[in-house]
Amino acid sequence: MVAATLSGGAAGGGTSREIASETLVEVGTSQLTSLGEALAFPAPETQRLVDIFTHLLGTAALRSTADPPAYASDVVDDHTPFEMSIAVGGGAPELRVLVEPVDGDPSLRGRWRAARAAGEWLHEHHDADLDRLECVADLFEPRHEHALLALWYAVGIRKGARPDVKAYFDLRARGSEHTLEVLEEALARLDLASAYPRVLREAARRGPALDELVYFSLDLAKRDGARVKVYFRHHHASAEDAEHVIGSIGGAAEGDVTDFCDTILGNRGPYYARPLVSCWSFANGAEPSGATLYAPVAYYAQHDAEAAERVRRWLQAQPDALEQYEKAIRAFARRPLEHGIGMHSYVSFKRDKGATRSTAYLAPEVYRTFPPGSLAERKLPAPARSRSPLELVRRLETVERLTDHPLFRRLAREKPSATPAWVLLANNWVGVGDCFPEWLSGLHERVTHPGIKQVLGKQLDDELGGGDAANAHRGLFEKMLADLEPCAPPGDREQWLAPGRWFKERLAEHYLGRPVLESVGASLVAEVYGKQIDQAIGDVLRRQSDLDVSKLTWLVLHETLEEEHADESAQIARMAPQDAESRAAMCKGIDGLALDGFRYLDRIYEVLFK
């Protein structure tokens, strides 16, 4: 599947294929049949795969290859709506085909309707189990043209086994800013909610901009070990970054990932052309059962002959796998390998109970063969972030809102209770409330800009009660926690408060341990997100009936005051020095604390719902 993971559109350039006009189904049938013969599959088994492929193509099956693509399919770089792959090593070989169904209407919603109908056909004729798909389908149904795909199916065969069917969804179906919410709710519906914090913490440790959530897949089978998979695209990552993502899952050893990247991509990165892709698999509960790394070899080799040689080197310790690959690529190729690049789109690696399993993803090249070296010349930028402090503040207020964090979405689905509010506020006390005046005072002392210094001084005065010790926030916060104490959960309090201790270290670093303009940027986030989290906690408390919210003086005061302080964040952002270096420093501080704010709530999610 992964060529799919990659392709945000035509890579440009390329040469049109000079072959006799065929239909899409004729090209795909020929290639699948050749691959089946090369891997020594019985002819009836290969024919069954061809029949499924033909049905899934829908009305695209009879399109002429001489015509341009009907739409910009994201399956492979030239917009062909299907892709083949072969998996070798660590067991019997597998032949797969990935298809994007179409039934006349090539719009995203039209493709969704076609794919849902194809799923029903797979259920009726090939025993695909749709229970889990139905459970999450509404989360991924296109409402706008945000996503790059509607719904894909992959079908794989091994000798003597029934076809294995998978479904692939786009986590960006509701917009890239909502991928975390969509992922968390999908996992929760599948009884895998406790997997959410860990997969974000370990597979996306550089943050959602660089470690981008992209796909979600399901094995459409009612059997033990049927998987749920979560895919990330790792922009500008290195082999070392990928080592952290894969870890030891599936029995991977230290250095495995680096060796794979070095061999297949030719170096250890960072990789600035097509990004690495990874996925985590969950088969029997929230503990990951496997992790796979996908290397976009087409963007790091001059031609497919070089890509093939790298695959041979990678497989040389597995003679049977190497032989299977050699036969398959000879059967699949419709041109000399050195005449272009892109036939090998991705190569993947995983450990399965310690054994190495590798997959080569093969693009049919229906519409275009890219000239040698043309893809390796590309340098794709990481997702852009504004370099304007004011624009980033506005984005945190309107798009990347802390109140949209999956923690609060989950709490809204749960039975109303004051206990989560105690967990949130007690952690806020440990992480923020006890030391915040000292941190703000320390930042105020370091700032030299008169206007910024004045606003920070006013905020510090508010924290200290405006000259009235009885209204100091620290005392009011302590009183509210005392009022909430009957709602504290049982068990080890140290465990419940672990997120706050982590956040305290991060905040101290942001306020006191960074260059002053970075710290000023972080302070803007603290006020904007402070307002949002106060509102979210207020909503949690107002939904429950155990406590009288009107008596919680600190909450009422802080909800009002944080509105004012959030407005002051925009005021400070407007005062930012206009030179590029100063603006970049403030933006770095904004992005850093915004990411840590989400990570903090991830940790609270984990202790609440583990």
C-alpha positions as CSV (number, residue, x, y, z in Angstrom):
1,M,0.0,0.0,0.0
2,V,2.6,2.5,0.7
3,A,3.2,4.0,-2.6
4,A,0.0,5.3,-1.6
5,T,1.4,6.7,1.4
6,L,3.1,8.9,-0.3
7,S,2.0,10.6,-3.2
8,G,0.5,14.0,-2.8
9,G,0.1,14.4,-6.5
10,A,2.0,14.0,-9.7
11,A,5.6,14.4,-9.3
12,G,5.7,16.4,-12.5
13,G,8.1,16.1,-15.3
14,G,7.9,12.5,-16.5
15,T,7.7,10.9,-19.9
16,S,4.5,9.5,-21.3
17,R,4.7,5.8,-22.0
18,E,4.9,4.8,-25.6
19,I,2.9,1.6,-25.6
20,A,-0.1,0.4,-27.5
21,S,-3.4,1.6,-26.0
22,E,-4.7,-0.8,-23.5
23,T,-7.4,-0.6,-20.8
24,L,-6.5,-0.3,-17.1
25,V,-7.8,-3.7,-16.4
26,E,-5.7,-5.2,-19.2
27,V,-2.5,-3.7,-17.8
28,G,-3.3,-4.8,-14.2
29,T,-4.4,-8.3,-15.2
30,S,-1.2,-8.8,-17.2
31,Q,1.0,-7.7,-14.3
32,L,-0.9,-9.6,-11.7
33,T,-0.8,-12.8,-13.8
34,S,2.9,-12.4,-14.4
35,L,3.6,-11.9,-10.7
36,G,1.5,-14.9,-9.8
37,E,3.4,-17.1,-12.2
38,A,6.8,-15.8,-11.0
39,L,5.9,-16.6,-7.4
40,A,4.5,-20.0,-8.4
41,F,1.0,-19.4,-7.2
42,P,-1.6,-21.9,-8.6
43,A,-3.4,-20.3,-11.6
44,P,-6.9,-20.4,-10.0
45,E,-5.6,-18.5,-7.0
46,T,-4.1,-15.8,-9.1
47,Q,-7.2,-15.7,-11.3
48,R,-9.3,-15.1,-8.2
49,L,-7.2,-12.1,-7.3
50,V,-7.5,-10.8,-10.9
51,D,-11.3,-11.2,-10.6
52,I,-11.4,-9.2,-7.4
53,F,-9.1,-6.6,-8.9
54,T,-11.4,-6.2,-11.9
55,H,-14.5,-5.7,-9.8
56,L,-12.8,-3.2,-7.5
57,L,-11.7,-1.0,-10.4
58,G,-15.3,-0.4,-11.2
59,T,-15.9,1.9,-14.2
60,A,-12.2,2.7,-14.4
61,A,-11.5,-0.9,-15.6
62,L,-12.3,-0.1,-19.2
63,R,-10.6,3.3,-19.4
64,S,-7.9,3.5,-22.1
65,T,-4.4,4.0,-21.0
66,A,-4.1,6.5,-23.9
67,D,-6.5,8.8,-22.1
68,P,-5.3,11.0,-19.2
69,P,-6.2,9.9,-15.6
70,A,-9.8,10.6,-14.7
71,Y,-8.7,12.2,-11.5
72,A,-5.6,12.7,-9.4
73,S,-5.5,9.3,-7.6
74,D,-3.1,9.3,-4.7
75,V,-2.3,5.6,-5.1
76,V,0.9,6.1,-7.1
77,D,2.7,9.2,-8.5
78,D,1.3,9.0,-12.0
79,H,-2.3,8.7,-10.7
80,T,-2.9,5.1,-11.7
81,P,-5.6,4.0,-9.3
82,F,-3.9,0.7,-8.4
83,E,-0.6,-0.7,-7.3
84,M,0.9,-4.2,-6.8
85,S,3.3,-5.4,-4.1
86,I,5.1,-8.5,-3.1
87,A,6.0,-9.5,0.4
88,V,8.9,-11.9,0.9
89,G,11.0,-13.3,3.8
90,G,9.9,-14.5,7.2
91,G,7.3,-16.9,5.7
92,A,5.4,-17.6,2.5
93,P,5.4,-15.0,-0.2
94,E,2.4,-12.8,-0.6
95,L,1.0,-11.0,-3.7
96,R,-1.2,-8.0,-3.2
97,V,-3.0,-5.4,-5.1
98,L,-4.2,-2.0,-3.8
99,V,-7.2,-0.4,-5.6
100,E,-9.2,2.8,-5.4
101,P,-12.7,1.9,-6.5
102,V,-14.5,4.3,-8.8
103,D,-18.1,4.1,-10.2
104,G,-18.4,7.0,-12.6
105,D,-18.2,9.9,-10.3
106,P,-14.5,10.6,-9.6
107,S,-15.1,13.2,-6.8
108,L,-14.1,12.3,-3.3
109,R,-17.7,11.6,-2.2
110,G,-18.3,9.6,-5.4
111,R,-15.3,7.4,-4.7
112,W,-16.5,6.9,-1.1
113,R,-19.9,5.7,-2.4
114,A,-18.2,3.4,-4.9
115,A,-15.8,2.0,-2.2
116,R,-18.7,1.3,0.2
117,A,-20.5,-0.6,-2.5
118,A,-17.3,-2.5,-3.3
119,G,-17.0,-3.4,0.4
120,E,-20.5,-4.9,0.4
121,W,-19.5,-7.0,-2.6
122,L,-16.3,-8.1,-0.9
123,H,-18.4,-9.2,2.1
124,E,-20.9,-11.1,0.0
125,H,-18.4,-12.8,-2.3
126,H,-15.2,-13.1,-0.4
127,D,-16.2,-13.1,3.3
128,A,-14.7,-9.7,4.1
129,D,-15.9,-8.8,7.6
130,L,-17.3,-5.3,7.7
131,D,-18.2,-5.0,11.4
132,R,-15.2,-2.9,12.4
133,L,-15.4,-0.8,9.2
134,E,-19.0,0.0,9.9
135,C,-18.0,0.9,13.5
136,V,-15.7,3.8,12.3
137,A,-16.9,4.6,8.8
138,D,-18.7,7.8,9.7
139,L,-15.5,9.3,11.1
140,F,-13.8,9.0,7.7
141,E,-16.7,9.7,5.3
142,P,-15.7,12.8,3.2
143,R,-17.6,15.9,4.1
144,H,-15.3,18.3,2.2
145,E,-12.4,17.7,-0.2
146,H,-9.9,17.7,2.6
147,A,-8.6,14.1,2.2
148,L,-6.4,12.7,-0.6
149,L,-8.3,9.4,-0.7
150,A,-11.8,8.2,0.2
151,L,-11.5,4.5,0.9
152,W,-9.0,2.0,-0.6
153,Y,-8.9,-1.8,-0.5
154,A,-5.9,-4.1,-0.6
155,V,-6.3,-7.8,-1.4
156,G,-3.5,-10.2,-0.8
157,I,-3.1,-13.9,-1.5
158,R,-0.8,-16.6,-0.1
159,K,-0.7,-20.2,-1.4
160,G,-3.7,-22.2,-0.2
161,A,-5.2,-19.4,1.8
162,R,-8.3,-17.3,1.3
163,P,-7.7,-13.7,0.0
164,D,-6.8,-11.3,2.8
165,V,-8.7,-8.0,2.6
166,K,-7.7,-4.6,4.1
167,A,-9.4,-1.2,4.1
168,Y,-7.5,2.1,4.2
169,F,-8.9,5.5,5.4
170,D,-7.5,9.0,5.4
171,L,-7.1,10.4,8.9
172,R,-7.3,13.9,7.4
173,A,-10.9,13.4,6.2
174,R,-12.1,16.2,8.5
175,G,-9.0,18.4,7.9
176,S,-5.4,18.0,9.0
177,E,-6.1,19.9,12.2
178,H,-8.6,17.2,13.3
179,T,-6.4,14.0,12.8
180,L,-5.8,13.5,16.5
181,E,-9.5,13.6,17.3
182,V,-10.4,11.2,14.5
183,L,-7.6,8.8,15.5
184,E,-8.6,8.8,19.2
185,E,-12.2,8.2,18.5
186,A,-11.6,5.5,16.0
187,L,-9.3,3.7,18.4
188,A,-11.8,4.1,21.3
189,R,-14.6,2.6,19.2
190,L,-12.4,-0.4,18.5
191,D,-11.6,-0.8,22.3
192,L,-8.0,0.4,21.7
193,A,-8.3,3.8,23.3
194,S,-5.3,3.2,25.6
195,A,-3.1,2.8,22.6
196,Y,-3.7,6.4,21.6
197,P,-1.2,8.2,24.0
198,R,1.6,5.8,23.4
199,V,1.5,5.8,19.7
200,L,1.5,9.6,19.7
201,R,4.3,9.8,22.2
202,E,6.7,7.3,20.5
203,A,5.8,7.5,16.8
204,A,5.2,11.2,16.7
205,R,7.7,12.5,19.2
206,R,8.8,15.4,16.9
207,G,5.2,16.8,16.8
208,P,2.3,16.5,14.4
209,A,3.8,18.9,11.8
210,L,6.9,16.7,11.3
211,D,5.5,13.3,12.2
212,E,2.2,13.7,10.3
213,L,-0.8,11.3,10.9
214,V,-2.0,10.1,7.4
215,Y,-3.7,6.7,7.2
216,F,-5.7,4.3,9.3
217,S,-6.3,0.7,8.2
218,L,-8.3,-2.4,9.2
219,D,-8.0,-6.1,8.4
220,L,-11.5,-7.0,7.2
221,A,-11.5,-10.4,9.0
222,K,-13.2,-11.8,12.0
223,R,-10.2,-13.7,13.4
224,D,-7.8,-13.5,16.2
225,G,-4.9,-11.2,15.2
226,A,-7.0,-9.1,12.8
227,R,-5.1,-5.8,12.8
228,V,-5.7,-2.1,13.2
229,K,-2.9,0.0,11.8
230,V,-1.9,3.7,12.2
231,Y,0.3,5.4,9.6
232,F,2.6,8.4,9.9
233,R,4.6,10.4,7.4
234,H,8.0,11.5,8.9
235,H,9.0,14.8,7.2
236,H,12.8,15.5,7.1
237,A,13.5,12.5,9.4
238,S,16.7,10.6,9.7
239,A,17.4,6.9,10.1
240,E,18.0,7.7,13.8
241,D,14.5,9.3,14.1
242,A,13.1,6.1,12.4
243,E,14.9,3.9,15.0
244,H,12.9,5.7,17.7
245,V,9.6,5.2,15.9
246,I,10.1,1.4,15.3
247,G,11.9,0.7,18.5
248,S,12.0,-3.0,19.4
249,I,8.4,-3.7,18.3
250,G,8.0,-7.1,16.7
251,G,11.5,-8.1,17.8
252,A,13.4,-5.4,15.9
253,A,17.0,-5.1,17.1
254,E,18.9,-1.9,17.6
255,G,20.5,-0.9,14.3
256,D,18.0,-2.8,12.1
257,V,16.3,0.4,10.9
258,T,19.5,2.2,10.3
259,D,20.8,-0.7,8.2
260,F,17.6,-0.8,6.2
261,C,17.7,2.9,5.5
262,D,21.4,2.9,4.6
263,T,20.9,0.0,2.2
264,I,17.6,1.0,0.5
265,L,18.0,4.8,0.5
266,G,21.8,5.0,0.2
267,N,22.4,7.1,3.3
268,R,21.2,7.8,6.9
269,G,19.3,11.0,6.1
270,P,17.8,13.3,6.9
271,Y,15.6,12.6,3.9
272,Y,14.4,15.8,2.2
273,A,12.7,14.4,-0.8
274,R,9.8,11.9,-0.2
275,P,9.4,11.3,3.5
276,L,9.7,8.0,5.3
277,V,6.4,6.4,6.4
278,S,5.8,4.1,9.3
279,C,2.9,2.2,10.7
280,W,2.1,0.7,14.1
281,S,-0.1,-2.4,14.2
282,F,-2.5,-3.6,16.9
283,A,-3.7,-7.2,16.8
284,N,-4.8,-8.3,20.2
285,G,-5.2,-5.2,22.4
286,A,-3.6,-1.9,22.9
287,E,0.0,-3.2,23.0
288,P,1.5,-2.8,19.5
289,S,2.0,-6.1,17.7
290,G,4.2,-4.8,14.9
291,A,5.8,-1.8,13.3
292,T,6.8,-1.3,9.7
293,L,9.0,1.3,8.0
294,Y,8.4,2.3,4.4
295,A,11.3,3.7,2.4
296,P,10.5,5.8,-0.7
297,V,13.3,4.3,-2.8
298,A,12.2,6.0,-6.0
299,Y,13.1,9.4,-4.6
300,Y,16.6,8.3,-3.6
301,A,17.8,6.3,-6.6
302,Q,18.8,7.3,-10.1
303,H,16.8,4.6,-11.8
304,D,15.0,1.3,-11.1
305,A,18.1,-0.7,-11.8
306,E,19.8,1.0,-8.9
307,A,16.7,0.5,-6.8
308,A,16.7,-3.2,-7.6
309,E,20.3,-3.6,-6.7
310,R,19.7,-2.1,-3.3
311,V,16.8,-4.5,-2.7
312,R,19.1,-7.3,-3.7
313,R,21.7,-6.2,-1.1
314,W,19.0,-6.0,1.5
315,L,17.7,-9.5,0.8
316,Q,21.1,-11.2,0.3
317,A,20.9,-12.8,3.8
318,Q,17.6,-14.4,2.8
319,P,18.3,-16.5,-0.4
320,D,14.7,-17.7,-0.9
321,A,13.3,-14.1,-0.5
322,L,16.0,-12.8,-2.9
323,E,15.1,-15.4,-5.5
324,Q,11.4,-14.6,-5.2
325,Y,12.0,-10.9,-5.6
326,E,14.3,-11.4,-8.7
327,K,11.7,-13.5,-10.4
328,A,8.9,-11.1,-9.6
329,I,10.7,-7.9,-10.8
330,R,11.7,-9.6,-14.1
331,A,8.1,-10.6,-14.6
332,F,6.6,-7.3,-13.7
333,A,8.8,-4.9,-15.6
334,R,7.6,-3.6,-19.0
335,R,10.8,-1.7,-19.7
336,P,14.5,-1.9,-19.0
337,L,15.0,-0.9,-15.4
338,E,17.7,1.6,-16.2
339,H,15.4,3.6,-18.5
340,G,13.4,5.3,-15.7
341,I,12.6,5.6,-12.1
342,G,9.4,5.0,-10.1
343,M,8.5,1.4,-10.8
344,H,9.9,0.6,-7.3
345,S,7.9,3.2,-5.3
346,Y,8.6,2.0,-1.7
347,V,10.3,-0.9,0.0
348,S,9.2,-1.8,3.5
349,F,10.8,-3.6,6.4
350,K,9.4,-5.1,9.6
351,R,10.3,-7.8,12.1
352,D,7.6,-10.4,12.7
353,K,8.5,-12.4,15.8
354,G,12.1,-11.6,15.0
355,A,12.0,-12.7,11.3
356,T,12.6,-10.1,8.6
357,R,9.7,-9.4,6.3
358,S,10.2,-7.1,3.3
359,T,7.8,-5.8,0.8
360,A,8.4,-4.2,-2.6
361,Y,5.7,-1.8,-3.8
362,L,5.5,-1.7,-7.6
363,A,3.9,1.1,-9.6
364,P,2.3,-0.1,-12.9
365,E,3.5,3.1,-14.7
366,V,0.3,3.2,-16.8
367,Y,0.5,7.0,-17.5
368,R,4.1,7.9,-17.1
369,T,7.7,6.7,-16.6
370,F,9.8,9.3,-14.8
371,P,13.2,10.0,-16.3
372,P,16.3,8.7,-14.5
373,G,17.2,10.9,-11.6
374,S,14.2,13.2,-11.9
375,L,12.6,12.2,-8.6
376,A,15.9,12.3,-6.6
377,E,16.3,16.0,-7.6
378,R,13.2,17.0,-5.6
379,K,13.5,18.5,-2.2
380,L,10.1,18.6,-0.5
381,P,9.6,21.2,2.2
382,A,8.2,20.1,5.6
383,P,4.7,21.3,6.3
384,A,4.8,25.1,6.5
385,R,4.3,27.0,9.7
386,S,3.7,30.7,9.9
387,R,6.7,32.8,10.9
388,S,4.5,35.5,12.3
389,P,3.9,35.4,16.1
390,L,0.5,37.0,15.7
391,E,-0.6,34.6,13.1
392,L,0.5,31.6,15.2
393,V,-1.4,33.0,18.3
394,R,-4.5,33.4,16.1
395,R,-4.1,29.9,14.9
396,L,-3.9,28.5,18.5
397,E,-7.1,30.5,19.2
398,T,-9.1,29.3,16.2
399,V,-7.6,26.1,14.7
400,E,-5.2,24.3,17.0
401,R,-7.3,24.6,20.0
402,L,-6.5,22.8,23.2
403,T,-10.2,22.3,23.8
404,D,-10.2,20.1,20.7
405,H,-7.7,17.7,22.2
406,P,-9.0,14.1,22.3
407,L,-9.0,14.2,26.1
408,F,-11.9,16.6,26.2
409,R,-13.7,14.9,23.3
410,R,-13.5,11.7,25.3
411,L,-14.7,13.3,28.5
412,A,-17.7,14.7,26.6
413,R,-18.6,11.1,25.6
414,E,-18.2,9.8,29.2
415,K,-20.7,9.8,32.0
416,P,-20.4,13.2,33.8
417,S,-18.2,13.1,36.9
418,A,-16.1,15.6,38.9
419,T,-13.2,13.1,39.2
420,P,-11.6,14.0,35.8
421,A,-11.8,17.7,36.9
422,W,-9.8,16.8,40.0
423,V,-7.2,15.0,38.0
424,L,-6.9,17.9,35.6
425,L,-6.8,20.6,38.3
426,A,-4.5,18.7,40.6
427,N,-2.0,18.1,37.7
428,N,-2.3,21.8,36.8
429,W,-1.5,22.7,40.4
430,V,1.6,20.5,40.3
431,G,2.6,21.6,36.8
432,V,1.7,25.3,36.8
433,G,0.0,26.7,39.9
434,D,2.6,26.2,42.5
435,C,5.5,27.8,40.6
436,F,3.9,30.0,37.9
437,P,4.3,33.4,39.7
438,E,8.1,32.7,40.1
439,W,8.5,31.7,36.5
440,L,6.6,34.8,35.3
441,S,8.6,37.0,37.6
442,G,11.8,35.5,36.2
443,L,10.7,36.1,32.6
444,H,9.6,39.7,33.5
445,E,13.1,40.4,34.8
446,R,14.8,39.2,31.7
447,V,12.6,41.1,29.2
448,T,14.0,44.5,28.1
449,H,11.3,45.5,25.6
450,P,9.3,48.2,27.4
451,G,5.8,47.3,26.1
452,I,6.2,43.5,26.6
453,K,7.7,44.1,30.0
454,Q,4.6,46.2,31.0
455,V,2.1,43.6,29.9
456,L,4.0,40.8,31.7
457,G,4.2,42.9,34.8
458,K,0.4,43.5,34.7
459,Q,-0.1,39.7,34.4
460,L,2.2,39.0,37.3
461,D,0.2,41.6,39.4
462,D,-3.0,39.7,38.5
463,E,-1.5,36.4,39.6
464,L,-0.6,37.9,42.9
465,G,-4.1,39.3,43.6
466,G,-3.6,42.9,42.5
467,G,-2.2,43.9,45.9
468,D,-4.8,41.8,47.8
469,A,-3.2,38.6,49.1
470,A,-6.7,37.2,49.6
471,N,-7.2,37.2,45.9
472,A,-3.8,35.7,45.0
473,H,-4.4,32.9,42.5
474,R,-2.3,30.4,44.4
475,G,-4.5,30.6,47.5
476,L,-7.7,30.5,45.6
477,F,-6.5,27.5,43.6
478,E,-5.5,25.6,46.8
479,K,-9.0,26.3,48.2
480,M,-10.7,25.0,45.1
481,L,-8.6,21.8,45.2
482,A,-9.6,21.3,48.8
483,D,-13.3,21.6,47.7
484,L,-12.7,19.0,45.0
485,E,-10.8,16.6,47.3
486,P,-13.8,14.3,47.9
487,C,-13.8,13.7,44.1
488,A,-10.2,12.6,44.0
489,P,-9.8,9.1,42.5
490,P,-8.5,6.2,44.7
491,G,-5.1,4.7,44.2
492,D,-1.5,5.9,43.9
493,R,-1.6,9.7,43.9
494,E,2.0,9.8,42.6
495,Q,0.8,8.0,39.5
496,W,-2.2,10.3,39.0
497,L,0.0,13.4,39.3
498,A,2.9,12.2,37.0
499,P,1.7,14.4,34.1
500,G,1.9,17.5,36.2
501,R,5.4,16.7,37.3
502,W,6.5,16.2,33.7
503,F,4.8,19.5,32.7
504,K,6.4,21.4,35.5
505,E,9.9,20.5,34.2
506,R,8.9,21.5,30.6
507,L,7.4,24.8,31.7
508,A,10.4,25.8,33.8
509,E,12.6,25.1,30.8
510,H,10.3,27.2,28.5
511,Y,10.1,30.2,30.9
512,L,13.6,30.3,32.4
513,G,15.9,28.1,30.3
514,R,15.4,29.4,26.8
515,P,16.5,32.6,25.1
516,V,14.3,35.4,26.2
517,L,12.3,35.8,23.0
518,E,11.6,32.1,22.9
519,S,10.3,32.3,26.5
520,V,8.1,35.3,25.6
521,G,6.7,33.2,22.7
522,A,6.0,30.4,25.2
523,S,4.2,32.8,27.5
524,L,1.8,33.7,24.8
525,V,0.8,30.0,24.5
526,A,0.5,29.7,28.3
527,E,-2.2,32.4,28.3
528,V,-4.1,31.3,25.2
529,Y,-4.1,27.6,26.2
530,G,-4.7,28.6,29.9
531,K,-8.0,30.3,28.8
532,Q,-9.0,27.2,26.8
533,I,-8.2,24.7,29.5
534,D,-10.1,26.7,32.1
535,Q,-13.1,26.7,29.8
536,A,-12.8,23.0,29.2
537,I,-12.5,22.2,32.9
538,G,-15.5,24.5,33.5
539,D,-17.5,22.5,31.0
540,V,-16.5,19.2,32.7
541,L,-17.6,20.6,36.1
542,R,-20.9,22.0,34.8
543,R,-21.9,18.7,33.4
544,Q,-21.7,16.9,36.7
545,S,-23.9,17.3,39.7
546,D,-21.7,16.3,42.6
547,L,-20.4,19.8,43.3
548,D,-21.8,23.4,43.2
549,V,-19.7,25.0,40.6
550,S,-20.6,28.6,41.7
551,K,-18.7,28.0,44.9
552,L,-15.4,27.4,43.0
553,T,-14.2,31.0,43.2
554,W,-10.9,30.4,41.5
555,L,-12.5,28.8,38.4
556,V,-15.0,31.7,37.9
557,L,-12.2,34.3,38.5
558,H,-9.7,32.5,36.2
559,E,-12.2,31.9,33.4
560,T,-12.8,35.7,33.3
561,L,-9.1,36.7,33.8
562,E,-7.7,34.3,31.2
563,E,-10.0,35.8,28.6
564,E,-8.2,39.1,29.3
565,H,-4.7,37.5,29.3
566,A,-5.3,35.7,26.1
567,D,-6.1,39.1,24.4
568,E,-2.9,40.4,25.9
569,S,-1.0,37.5,24.1
570,A,-2.1,39.0,20.8
571,Q,-1.0,42.4,22.1
572,I,2.5,41.1,22.9
573,A,2.6,39.3,19.5
574,R,2.0,42.6,17.8
575,M,4.9,44.1,19.7
576,A,7.3,41.5,18.4
577,P,10.5,42.9,16.9
578,Q,10.2,42.8,13.2
579,D,13.6,41.3,12.3
580,A,13.5,37.8,11.0
581,E,15.7,36.3,13.8
582,S,13.5,37.8,16.6
583,R,10.3,36.6,14.9
584,A,11.7,33.1,14.4
585,A,12.7,32.9,18.1
586,M,9.2,33.9,19.3
587,C,7.6,31.4,16.8
588,K,9.9,28.7,18.0
589,G,8.8,29.3,21.6
590,I,5.2,29.3,20.6
591,D,5.5,26.0,18.7
592,G,7.5,24.4,21.5
593,L,5.1,25.1,24.3
594,A,2.0,24.4,22.1
595,L,3.4,20.9,21.4
596,D,4.2,20.3,25.1
597,G,0.7,21.4,25.9
598,F,-0.8,18.7,23.8
599,R,1.7,16.2,25.1
600,Y,0.7,17.1,28.7
601,L,-3.0,16.3,27.9
602,D,-1.9,13.1,26.2
603,R,-0.3,12.1,29.5
604,I,-3.5,13.0,31.5
605,Y,-5.5,11.0,29.0
606,E,-3.3,8.1,29.7
607,V,-3.7,8.1,33.5
608,L,-7.5,8.7,33.2
609,F,-8.2,5.9,30.6
610,K,-5.3,3.5,30.9
